[in-house]
Amino acid sequence: MRVGLFATCLGDTLFPEAVRSTALLLARLGHEVVFPPDQTCCGQMHVNTGYQREPVPLVRNFAEQFGDPSIEAVVMPSGSCAGSVRHQHEIVAERYGDASLRAGVATVKAKTYELSELLVDVLGITGVGAYFPHRVTYHPTCHSLRMLRVGDKPLRLLRAVEGIDLVELPDADSCCGFGGTFAVKNAGTSTAMLQDKMRNVCATEADVCTAGDSSCLMQIGGGLSRIRSGTRTLHLAQILASTRTAPYTLTEAAR
């Protein structure tokens, strides 16, 4: 399969290893990964903050970059960005776009997936040949859980990882408190939610807390580092890309 890879803003600027691991994983599984060089932000942060007209150029660019018929699927290591493309782009196009934008959005929407969706639903696999001999807990992010409804797909992928000690996270489906600008505008509430999440992560005594969104891992990881918990955060793609011959070490995860 020819797969278009969307890096996302956070992936491009702060967490490039999650993007790189996505590409390495898919290539290892025998797929061609293409990276449209003119891709930009998907516009999620604009829509979430109430600016629905402003991201029209971003939505149009996304449709143009990934609308190539030779790209059979579009993947991104982010449930929130996948949710934006699948739901918010249509809203923006209907309210402020033209017929060509609406058509482009519909075309790309139909082939856009978060990583675990692509692996399980499209490629039909859960065992990807990964090896990660560490104690891991999984945080299901809000957009992946509630907007995309990925369900237990990430957990099915993690359970198939060789050597992993996967432990359940208490109150796993509670929000970490990030929510983009929510964490800025409602800092007190956000911090309280984060404290609950950190308490539950620490209770697992996991070496790593993983998720499908770098934004949530940034929030959780920042809190865990401040209390020196010893638990690190790592994107799901990085665990799935780790193999016996090319293992991902926890010293790398700390960088």
C-alpha positions in Angstrom: 0.0 0.0 0.0 1.1 3.6 -0.7 0.6 5.6 2.5 0.8 9.3 2.8 2.4 10.4 6.2 1.2 13.5 7.9 3.7 14.8 10.5 1.4 17.1 12.6 2.6 20.3 14.1 3.8 18.7 17.3 5.5 15.9 15.4 7.3 18.4 13.2 8.5 20.7 16.0 8.8 18.7 19.2 8.3 14.9 18.7 9.8 14.0 15.3 10.7 10.5 16.6 7.0 9.6 16.7 6.7 10.5 13.0 10.0 8.7 12.1 8.9 5.6 13.9 5.6 5.6 12.1 7.4 5.7 8.8 9.9 3.0 9.8 7.1 0.7 11.1 5.1 0.9 7.9 8.2 0.5 5.7 9.2 -2.6 7.8 5.7 -4.0 7.1 6.3 -3.7 3.4 4.4 -0.5 2.6 5.6 2.6 0.6 5.5 5.7 2.8 5.4 9.1 1.0 5.8 12.5 2.7 4.2 15.4 0.8 6.8 18.1 1.4 4.4 21.1 1.3 2.1 19.8 4.1 1.2 22.2 6.9 -0.9 22.3 10.0 -4.3 20.6 9.7 -6.0 23.6 11.3 -7.3 21.8 14.4 -6.1 24.4 16.8 -7.9 27.2 14.9 -11.2 25.3 14.9 -10.9 24.3 18.5 -10.4 27.9 19.5 -13.4 29.1 17.6 -11.8 30.4 14.4 -13.5 28.3 11.7 -13.0 30.6 8.7 -9.2 31.2 9.2 -8.1 27.5 8.6 -9.7 27.3 5.2 -6.3 27.7 3.4 -4.9 24.9 5.7 -7.8 22.6 5.0 -7.5 23.2 1.3 -3.7 22.6 1.4 -4.3 19.3 3.3 -6.8 18.1 0.7 -4.4 19.1 -2.1 -1.3 17.5 -0.6 -3.0 14.2 0.2 -5.6 14.0 -2.5 -3.3 12.3 -4.9 -5.1 9.2 -6.1 -1.9 7.2 -5.9 -2.0 7.7 -2.1 -4.2 4.9 -0.9 -4.3 5.9 2.8 -3.2 8.8 4.9 -1.8 8.1 8.4 -0.8 10.3 11.3 0.5 9.5 14.8 -2.3 11.6 16.3 -5.8 10.8 17.2 -6.7 14.5 17.5 -5.4 15.4 14.1 -7.1 12.4 12.5 -10.3 13.5 14.2 -9.9 17.0 12.9 -9.4 15.8 9.3 -12.3 13.4 9.5 -14.8 15.7 11.3 -13.7 19.4 11.5 -12.5 19.7 7.9 -16.0 18.9 6.6 -17.5 21.5 8.9 -15.1 24.2 7.7 -15.6 23.2 4.0 -19.4 23.3 4.3 -19.5 26.7 6.0 -16.7 28.6 4.3 -15.5 26.6 1.3 -16.4 26.1 -2.3 -17.5 23.0 -4.2 -13.9 21.9 -5.0 -12.9 22.2 -1.4 -15.9 20.1 -0.2 -15.0 17.5 -2.8 -11.4 17.4 -1.9 -12.2 17.1 1.8 -14.6 14.2 1.2 -11.9 12.4 -0.8 -9.2 12.7 1.8 -11.5 12.1 4.8 -12.4 8.7 3.5 -8.8 7.5 3.5 -7.4 9.1 6.6 -6.5 7.1 9.7 -4.9 7.3 13.0 -2.0 4.8 13.3 -3.8 2.0 15.2 -6.8 2.3 12.9 -4.6 1.8 9.8 -2.8 -1.2 11.3 -5.8 -3.0 12.7 -8.7 -2.0 10.4 -7.0 -1.4 7.1 -4.0 -3.7 7.1 -5.7 -6.3 9.4 -2.8 -6.9 11.7 -2.0 -6.6 15.4 1.3 -8.4 15.6 3.9 -6.1 13.9 7.0 -7.8 15.0 7.7 -5.4 17.8 9.9 -6.0 20.9 9.8 -3.9 24.0 10.8 -5.7 27.2 9.5 -3.1 29.7 6.5 -2.4 32.0 4.1 -0.2 30.1 0.7 1.4 30.7 -1.6 2.9 28.1 -3.5 6.2 28.2 -6.4 6.4 25.7 -6.5 10.0 24.5 -9.9 11.8 24.4 -10.0 12.3 20.6 -9.0 8.8 19.8 -11.4 7.4 22.3 -14.5 9.6 21.9 -14.2 11.1 18.4 -12.5 8.3 16.4 -13.7 5.5 18.7 -10.6 3.4 18.2 -11.6 1.3 21.1 -9.1 -1.3 22.2 -7.1 -1.3 18.9 -3.9 0.3 20.5 -4.2 -2.2 23.4 -4.4 -5.1 20.9 -1.3 -3.9 19.2 0.5 -3.5 22.5 -0.5 -7.0 23.8 1.1 -8.5 20.7 4.5 -6.8 21.5 7.1 -9.3 22.4 8.5 -9.0 25.9 6.1 -6.2 27.1 4.6 -6.2 30.6 1.4 -4.3 29.9 -0.4 -3.1 33.0 -3.9 -1.5 33.1 -4.1 2.2 33.9 -6.7 3.0 36.6 -9.5 5.3 35.3 -7.8 5.1 32.0 -10.5 6.9 30.1 -10.3 10.1 32.2 -8.8 13.1 30.4 -5.2 14.1 31.2 -6.3 17.8 31.3 -4.4 19.1 28.2 -7.0 19.9 25.6 -4.8 22.4 23.7 -5.7 25.9 24.7 -7.9 24.5 27.5 -4.7 24.0 29.6 -3.9 27.7 29.2 -7.4 29.1 29.7 -8.3 26.8 32.5 -4.9 26.1 34.1 -6.2 25.3 37.5 -8.7 22.7 36.3 -6.1 21.3 33.8 -3.5 20.9 36.6 -6.0 19.1 38.9 -6.9 16.7 36.1 -3.2 16.1 35.4 -2.6 15.3 39.1 -5.3 12.6 39.0 -3.8 11.2 35.8 -0.2 11.2 37.3 -1.4 9.5 40.4 -2.9 6.7 38.4 0.1 6.3 36.2 2.4 6.1 39.2 0.2 3.5 40.8 1.0 1.1 37.9 4.8 1.4 38.6 5.2 1.4 34.8 8.5 2.3 33.2 6.6 3.9 30.3 3.3 5.5 29.8 2.3 5.4 26.1 -0.5 7.0 24.1 -1.4 7.8 20.5 -1.1 11.5 20.8 2.1 13.5 21.5 0.1 16.4 22.9 -1.3 14.3 25.8 2.1 12.7 26.3 3.6 16.2 26.6 1.1 17.0 29.3 1.6 13.8 31.2 5.3 13.6 30.7 5.8 17.2 31.9 4.0 16.4 35.1 5.8 13.1 35.7 9.2 14.7 35.1 8.5 17.4 37.6 7.8 14.9 40.4 10.7 12.7 39.3 8.4 9.7 39.1 10.8 7.6 37.1 8.0 6.8 34.5 8.7 8.1 31.0 6.3 8.8 28.2 6.7 7.3 24.7 4.4 7.4 21.7 2.8 4.1 20.6 4.5 4.3 17.3 8.0 4.2 19.0 7.1 1.1 20.9 5.7 -0.6 17.8 8.8 0.4 15.8 11.2 -1.2 18.3 12.5 -4.7 17.4 15.0 -7.2 18.7 17.5 -6.1 16.0 16.8 -2.4 16.5 15.5 -2.0 20.1 14.4 1.3 21.5 16.1 1.9 24.8 14.7 3.9 27.6 17.7 6.2 27.6 16.6 7.2 24.1 13.1 7.8 25.4 14.4 10.2 28.0 15.9 12.5 25.4 
